[in-house]
């Protein structure tokens, strides 16, 4: 993780000194990403040696027919990699140095056009990085809400304490945005170990600001959901019992109220996969995921009705496929066809019936109680 930050910082210094343009810096970053992708892909294949591929498992379970897209209900937008935190489990490798890899106004305009043209869309789910740090974030929220669609903001909570974001909680409340906030534990030590020193205190401060704006109060209709990620190579505990514990501890200690808790499994992607490999746990974790496969989760997988858009405008089946640079399955089998982007697709409606791109990481969404951006599946 440290070497990744050094590489980005070095590239940005070259730009500031006039030795490289922004496009040249991005090209350097993309070449590095491709090298890392191929290296990590090989490592994951080695860790899965002797285990069935996810596609083989689905076929053996007689569920191959479910691995095709239905109507797009959720448009998930990764608006950029800029973030005020650098978390050990982050599957997008966001951080403070990722200042160039962020969606611009032209891209947002095109996305708004596609969303308006999708007759099955109900939700626009905005993520990052810290999505609120993108200057187009508030315009995107306002215009989607004007369409009458639900907006989700995936918030790291500490962004609410940044200079220039003093009115963020009230903005979200005024727009009726659903907030999904990262809170991996109600213990300071566990949160700071995963997300950085001092993050717990700032997260509590952020939750209190959201509560003050009406979030977590059943009478306001403002939804505040928290997200739990395991702090190591193990599956989340049962969602319902953990939610009860969170509600008791946060209310008793800090007076904080929230709507629901989502438990999300850490997938072996990017930073988390690197940490597992360095500690010699990647193979064991893959065995845990495969051996915990739960067929009852498959029908609810988010890739079936979600389209994931990168900050560059690439179209993917899910956020994890996006981070692994996995194109839509239909693109992967057509070497003479350019990958699908927001610029060469006429409508999200055209994706219905397309096969979903599968990989070893997909076991993370079907292990135990299952995992999605909305928590457990079974």
C-alpha positions in Angstrom: 0.0 0.0 0.0 2.9 2.3 0.9 4.6 1.7 -2.5 1.3 2.5 -4.3 1.1 5.8 -2.5 4.7 6.6 -3.4 4.2 5.8 -7.1 1.1 8.1 -7.3 3.0 10.9 -5.4 6.0 10.6 -7.7 3.8 10.8 -10.8 2.0 13.9 -9.4 5.3 15.6 -8.6 6.4 15.1 -12.2 3.2 16.8 -13.3 3.6 19.8 -10.9 7.2 20.3 -12.1 6.1 20.4 -15.7 7.8 17.2 -16.6 4.6 15.4 -17.5 1.0 16.5 -18.5 -2.1 15.2 -16.6 -2.7 12.8 -19.4 0.8 11.4 -19.3 0.5 10.9 -15.5 -2.8 9.1 -16.0 -1.2 6.9 -18.6 1.6 6.0 -16.2 -1.0 5.2 -13.5 -3.0 3.0 -16.0 0.1 1.1 -17.1 1.0 0.5 -13.4 -2.6 -0.6 -12.7 -2.4 -3.1 -15.6 0.9 -4.6 -14.4 -0.6 -5.0 -10.9 -3.8 -6.4 -12.2 -2.0 -9.2 -14.1 0.2 -10.0 -11.1 -2.8 -10.1 -8.7 -4.8 -12.2 -11.1 -2.0 -14.8 -11.2 -1.7 -14.8 -7.4 -5.5 -15.3 -7.0 -5.4 -18.2 -9.5 -2.6 -19.8 -7.5 -4.6 -19.3 -4.3 -7.6 -21.0 -5.9 -5.6 -24.0 -7.2 -7.6 -27.2 -6.7 -10.9 -25.4 -6.1 -13.7 -25.1 -8.6 -14.0 -21.8 -10.5 -17.1 -19.8 -9.6 -18.6 -20.5 -13.1 -18.1 -24.3 -12.5 -19.7 -24.0 -9.1 -22.8 -22.2 -10.5 -23.2 -24.7 -13.3 -22.8 -27.7 -10.8 -25.6 -26.1 -8.7 -27.8 -25.8 -11.7 -28.0 -22.0 -11.4 -26.3 -21.0 -14.6 -29.5 -19.4 -15.9 -29.4 -16.8 -13.1 -26.0 -15.5 -14.3 -27.7 -13.2 -16.9 -28.6 -9.6 -16.3 -32.2 -8.5 -15.7 -33.5 -4.9 -16.0 -31.1 -2.3 -14.5 -32.6 -1.2 -11.2 -29.5 0.4 -9.7 -26.9 2.6 -11.4 -23.8 2.6 -9.2 -21.4 5.4 -10.0 -17.8 5.4 -8.8 -17.4 9.2 -9.2 -13.6 9.1 -8.4 -10.8 7.7 -6.3 -10.0 10.9 -4.3 -10.5 10.2 -0.6 -9.4 11.8 2.7 -8.6 8.3 4.1 -6.4 5.3 3.1 -8.1 2.2 4.4 -6.4 -1.3 4.5 -9.5 -3.1 3.1 -10.2 -0.6 0.3 -10.9 -2.5 -2.9 -10.6 0.7 -5.0 -7.3 1.8 -3.5 -8.7 5.3 -2.9 -6.6 8.0 -1.1 -5.7 11.7 -0.9 -3.2 11.5 -3.8 -5.8 10.3 -6.3 -6.6 13.8 -7.5 -6.7 13.1 -11.2 -8.8 10.0 -11.3 -12.2 11.7 -10.9 -15.3 12.1 -13.0 -15.7 15.4 -14.8 -18.8 17.4 -15.8 -19.0 16.0 -19.3 -19.1 12.5 -18.0 -21.8 13.4 -15.4 -23.9 14.9 -18.2 -23.7 11.7 -20.2 -24.6 9.6 -17.2 -27.6 11.8 -16.4 -28.8 11.3 -20.0 -28.5 7.5 -19.8 -30.3 7.4 -16.4 -33.2 9.4 -17.8 -33.4 6.9 -20.7 -33.5 3.8 -18.4 -37.1 3.0 -17.7 -36.2 0.4 -15.0 -33.8 2.5 -13.0 -34.9 3.2 -9.4 -31.7 3.9 -7.5 -28.5 5.9 -8.2 -25.8 4.7 -5.8 -22.8 7.1 -5.6 -19.5 5.9 -4.3 -15.8 6.6 -4.5 -13.3 7.4 -2.9 -15.1 9.9 -0.9 -17.7 10.9 -3.5 -18.6 14.2 -1.8 -15.1 15.5 -2.6 -15.9 15.5 -6.3 -17.0 19.0 -7.3 -19.8 17.4 -9.5 -21.3 15.4 -6.6 -23.9 17.9 -5.5 -25.1 18.6 -9.0 -25.4 14.9 -9.7 -27.4 14.4 -6.6 -29.8 17.3 -7.3 -30.5 16.3 -10.9 -31.1 12.6 -10.0 -33.5 13.6 -7.2 -35.3 15.8 -9.6 -36.0 12.7 -11.7 -37.7 11.2 -8.7 -35.1 8.5 -8.2 -33.6 7.4 -4.9 -30.0 8.5 -4.3 -27.5 6.6 -2.0 -24.4 8.4 -0.8 -21.7 5.9 0.4 -20.1 8.2 3.0 -16.9 7.5 5.0 -18.2 9.9 7.8 -14.9 11.7 8.3 -15.6 13.8 5.1 -18.2 15.6 7.1 -15.4 17.2 9.1 -13.5 18.5 6.1 -13.1 22.2 5.4 -15.8 23.2 2.9 -18.1 20.3 3.8 -19.6 22.0 6.9 -23.1 22.0 5.3 -22.8 18.5 3.8 -25.1 16.8 6.3 -27.8 19.4 5.8 -27.4 19.2 2.0 -27.9 15.4 2.1 -31.0 15.8 4.3 -32.5 18.5 2.2 -32.2 16.3 -0.9 -33.6 13.2 0.9 -30.4 11.2 0.2 -30.0 7.8 1.8 -26.7 7.7 3.6 -24.7 4.4 3.8 -21.8 5.1 6.2 -18.7 3.1 6.9 -18.4 2.0 10.5 -16.5 -1.3 10.8 -16.9 -1.4 14.6 -18.2 0.5 17.7 -14.7 0.1 19.2 -12.1 2.9 18.6 -9.1 0.5 18.4 -10.7 -1.7 15.7 -11.8 1.2 13.5 -8.5 3.1 13.7 -6.6 -0.1 12.9 -8.6 -0.6 9.7 -9.1 3.0 8.6 -6.4 5.2 10.2 -5.6 7.0 13.5 -8.3 9.3 14.7 -10.9 8.0 12.3 -13.2 6.6 15.0 -13.6 9.9 16.8 -14.3 11.8 13.5 -16.7 9.0 12.5 -18.7 9.5 15.7 -18.7 13.3 15.1 -20.0 12.6 11.6 -22.8 10.4 12.8 -23.8 13.0 15.4 -24.0 15.7 12.6 -26.2 13.3 10.6 -28.4 12.7 13.6 -28.7 16.5 14.1 -29.9 16.8 10.5 -32.6 14.2 11.2 -30.9 11.0 10.0 -31.7 7.9 11.9 -35.0 9.3 13.2 -38.0 7.3 12.0 -40.2 10.4 12.0 -38.1 12.2 9.4 -37.8 9.4 6.8 -34.1 10.1 6.5 -32.3 6.7 6.3 -28.9 6.2 7.8 -27.4 2.8 7.3 -24.0 1.7 8.7 -21.6 -0.8 7.1 -19.6 -3.4 8.9 -16.5 -5.0 7.2 -14.6 -7.7 9.0 -11.2 -6.7 10.3 -9.5 -9.8 9.0 -9.8 -12.9 6.8 -13.1 -14.1 8.1 -16.8 -13.8 7.3 -19.1 -11.3 9.0 -21.2 -12.5 12.0 -25.0 -12.7 11.6 -26.3 -9.3 10.5 -29.3 -9.1 12.8 -27.5 -9.8 16.0 -24.6 -7.4 15.1 -27.1 -4.7 14.3 -28.7 -5.0 17.7 -25.2 -4.8 19.4 -24.3 -1.7 17.3 -27.6 0.0 18.2 -27.2 -0.6 21.9 -23.6 0.4 22.1 -23.8 3.5 19.9 -27.0 4.8 21.6 -25.7 4.1 25.1 -22.3 5.6 24.7 -22.8 8.4 22.1 -26.5 8.9 21.8 -26.4 7.9 18.1 -29.3 6.4 16.2 -29.3 4.7 12.8 -31.6 2.8 10.6 -30.0 -0.5 9.8 -26.6 -2.2 9.7 -25.2 -3.9 6.6 -22.6 -6.7 6.9 -20.3 -6.8 3.9 -17.7 -9.5 3.2 -14.2 -8.3 2.2 -13.5 -9.6 -1.3 -10.0 -10.7 -2.2 -9.4 -7.6 -4.4 -6.6 -5.0 -4.5 -5.4 -3.8 -1.0 -7.2 -6.5 1.0 -5.9 -9.2 -1.4 -2.4 -7.8 -1.1 -2.5 -7.9 2.7 -3.7 -11.5 2.6 -0.9 -12.5 0.3 1.7 -10.8 2.4 0.5 -12.5 5.6 0.3 -15.9 3.8 -3.5 -16.1 4.2 -4.8 -15.6 0.7 -5.2 -19.3 -0.1 -6.8 -20.1 3.3 -9.3 -17.2 2.7 -10.2 -18.5 -0.7 -10.9 -21.9 0.8 -13.1 -20.2 3.4 -15.1 -18.4 0.7 -15.5 -21.5 -1.5 -16.4 -23.8 1.3 -19.0 -21.4 2.6 -20.8 -21.1 -0.7 -24.5 -20.6 -0.1 -26.8 -21.3 -3.1 -29.6 -19.3 -1.5 -27.7 -16.1 -2.1 -27.3 -16.3 -5.9 -30.7 -15.0 -7.0 -30.1 -11.8 -4.9 -26.7 -11.0 -6.3 -26.4 -7.3 -7.0 -24.7 -7.9 -10.4 -28.0 -9.2 -11.8 -29.7 -5.8 -11.7 -26.9 -3.3 -11.1 -24.7 -1.6 -13.6 -21.4 -0.2 -12.3 -19.8 2.9 -13.9 -16.1 3.8 -13.4 -14.9 7.4 -13.1 -13.7 7.0 -16.7 -17.1 5.9 -18.0 -16.4 2.2 -18.4 -19.4 -0.1 -17.8 -19.1 -3.2 -15.6 -21.4 -5.8 -14.0 -20.4 -4.7 -10.5 -18.0 -2.5 -8.5 -15.6 -5.4 -7.9 -15.4 -6.4 -11.6 -14.8 -2.7 -12.2 -11.7 -2.7 -9.9 -10.4 -5.9 -11.6 -10.9 -4.3 -15.0 -13.2 -7.1 -16.0 -15.3 -6.0 -19.0 -18.9 -7.1 -19.5 -18.9 -10.8 -20.4 -20.2 -10.1 -23.9 -17.3 -7.7 -24.5 -14.7 -10.2 -23.2 -15.6 -12.8 -25.9 -15.5 -10.2 -28.7 -11.9 -9.2 -29.3 -12.9 -7.0 -32.3 -15.4 -5.0 -30.2 -14.4 -2.0 -28.0 -15.3 -2.4 -24.3 -18.7 -0.9 -23.4 -18.6 2.6 -22.1 -21.1 5.3 -21.5 -20.1 6.8 -24.8 -20.9 3.7 -27.0 -23.9 2.3 -25.3 -27.3 3.7 -26.3 -29.2 2.7 -23.2 -28.8 0.6 -20.1 -31.9 -1.2 -21.3 -29.7 -2.9 -23.9 -27.9 -4.9 -21.2 -30.9 -7.1 -20.3 -30.1 -10.8 -20.9 -26.3 -10.2 -21.2 -24.1 -12.8 -19.4 -22.4 -11.6 -16.2 -18.6 -11.7 -15.9 -17.6 -14.2 -13.3 -14.3 -14.7 -11.3 -12.9 -16.2 -8.2 -13.8 -13.1 -6.2 -17.5 -13.8 -6.8 -17.3 -16.4 -4.0 -17.2 -13.5 -1.6 -20.7 -12.5 -2.4 -22.1 -16.0 -2.0 -20.3 -17.1 1.2 -22.2 -17.6 4.4 -25.2 -15.2 4.5 -24.0 -13.6 1.2 -22.8 -10.0 0.6 -24.0 -7.1 -1.4 -23.9 -3.3 -1.2 -27.1 -3.7 0.7 -25.7 -6.2 3.2 -26.5 -9.9 3.7 -28.5 -11.7 1.1 -29.8 -14.8 3.0 
